[in-house]
Amino acid sequence: MEMNIKKTKVMRISRKPFPVKIMIDQKQRANVESFNIWVAFYQVMEDALVKFNRRIAMAKAAFNKKRALFTCTLDLELKK
């Protein structure tokens, strides 16, 4: 996993509103009061869904190559 330094921001969860000073590559990261974590979560889930659908398509293609074997009336021992 790599951290995107340009997009990295800092949020402090506290009752006292003091800014946090975090330096990365000698540059202070921006302080924010809130951010939407669901956008990043959605992107990860969308990538997982694409991979899942690709695997389903590969399984269907493999099954369809052997469809004649599964649908013919051969003896079960012979199919094995």
C-alpha positions as a printed NumPy array, in Angstrom:
array([[  0.   ,   0.   ,   0.   ],
       [  1.29 ,   3.436,  -0.865],
       [  0.296,   6.712,   0.718],
       [ -0.646,   9.559,  -1.623],
       [  1.176,  12.494,  -0.028],
       [ -0.624,  15.125,  -2.134],
       [ -4.056,  13.981,  -0.961],
       [ -3.102,  13.406,   2.685],
       [ -4.832,  15.657,   5.187],
       [ -4.892,  15.748,   8.987],
       [ -7.965,  15.721,  11.202],
       [ -7.809,  16.005,  14.97 ],
       [-10.676,  14.555,  16.968],
       [-10.653,  16.468,  20.229],
       [-12.636,  18.989,  22.234],
       [ -9.772,  21.459,  21.942],
       [ -9.43 ,  22.885,  18.418],
       [ -5.64 ,  23.029,  18.295],
       [ -4.19 ,  22.357,  14.826],
       [ -1.98 ,  19.318,  14.43 ],
       [  1.466,  19.79 ,  12.933],
       [  2.435,  16.744,  10.867],
       [  5.317,  17.092,   8.446],
       [  5.848,  14.783,   5.463],
       [  8.711,  15.563,   3.082],
       [  9.277,  18.795,   5.042],
       [  5.803,  20.058,   4.181],
       [  3.034,  20.491,   6.697],
       [ -0.151,  18.601,   5.902],
       [ -3.43 ,  20.539,   5.75 ],
       [ -5.68 ,  20.474,   8.82 ],
       [ -9.354,  19.766,   8.14 ],
       [-12.407,  19.676,  10.394],
       [-14.071,  16.765,   8.599],
       [-13.728,  14.523,   5.566],
       [-15.813,  11.934,   3.801],
       [-14.334,   8.47 ,   4.281],
       [-17.176,   6.853,   2.31 ],
       [-15.74 ,   8.061,  -0.997],
       [-12.546,   6.062,  -0.447],
       [-14.535,   3.087,   0.861],
       [-16.801,   3.165,  -2.2  ],
       [-13.8  ,   3.204,  -4.55 ],
       [-12.322,   0.145,  -2.822],
       [-15.653,  -1.697,  -2.988],
       [-16.101,  -0.744,  -6.642],
       [-12.66 ,  -2.185,  -7.467],
       [-13.53 ,  -5.379,  -5.597],
       [-16.831,  -5.655,  -7.469],
       [-15.062,  -5.297, -10.834],
       [-12.622,  -8.089,  -9.879],
       [-15.491, -10.264,  -8.63 ],
       [-17.458,  -9.822, -11.859],
       [-14.345, -10.591, -13.914],
       [-13.859, -13.871, -12.018],
       [-17.514, -14.8  , -12.5  ],
       [-17.14 , -14.192, -16.243],
       [-14.002, -16.372, -16.34 ],
       [-15.836, -19.181, -14.503],
       [-18.779, -18.974, -16.899],
       [-16.436, -19.121, -19.885],
       [-14.65 , -22.193, -18.466],
       [-17.974, -23.893, -17.758],
       [-19.292, -23.138, -21.249],
       [-16.193, -24.725, -22.813],
       [-17.111, -27.987, -21.068],
       [-20.896, -27.597, -21.34 ],
       [-21.236, -30.586, -23.667],
       [-19.485, -32.792, -21.13 ],
       [-21.829, -31.7  , -18.314],
       [-25.047, -31.924, -20.31 ],
       [-24.518, -35.174, -22.219],
       [-25.852, -38.5  , -21.021],
       [-22.498, -40.077, -20.253],
       [-22.097, -42.247, -17.179],
       [-21.039, -40.276, -14.056],
       [-17.869, -42.369, -13.625],
       [-16.881, -41.624, -17.201],
       [-17.459, -37.879, -16.664],
       [-15.145, -37.94 , -13.645]])
